[in-house]
Amino acid sequence: MARTQGSRADITGPLIRDKARKLFASQGYAAVSMRQIGSEVGVQAGALYAYTADKQALLHDLLESHMQELLAAWRDDPTADPLSRLEAFVRFHIDFSLDHPDAVFLSYMELRNLTPENFTRIAELRGRYEAALEAILRDGMATGVMRIEDSKLATMALIAMLTGVTNWYRDGGRLDRHRIGDIYWGLARGAVGAH
């Protein structure tokens, strides 16, 4: 599609994504129109279609790019002991989530608005991230440093617990990020039955 005259793809495209992410997170995907997004960006709604096929494609792109960024940022060291790896995952997940609260919110609350095909793609990416944590838990079980009845369930429970930090954390609050990481690490260690 041709770009709107006077627009710059390197500026307008990211601006559309940023404004859409904020609107979807604050008002919900179903309540936001392309006209609203265009208004926030400062372009006519029709101009948005030079950058995205439709609102569904925009949501999918936001969720997919978030998951791709998350997967690219996470680094595991399979040679380290499982508890050190779990601690690294806990601290990474909290920091990444707090740096991307709107994207995290969308990833959990707006999955239901994806078409089946788009949902399948995002679910596959989420599955890769969940598998990274589950591998740590399985190694911890195998070495006897973690006592877990079901590694899959423990994976889902830990991710839900860690992601919940975005619901209440505010910069400048009673606890700084590092202290929150310490506390969540203690909770995660207890949840996996580690000594």
Beta strands, then each sheet from edge to edge (+ up, - down):
end
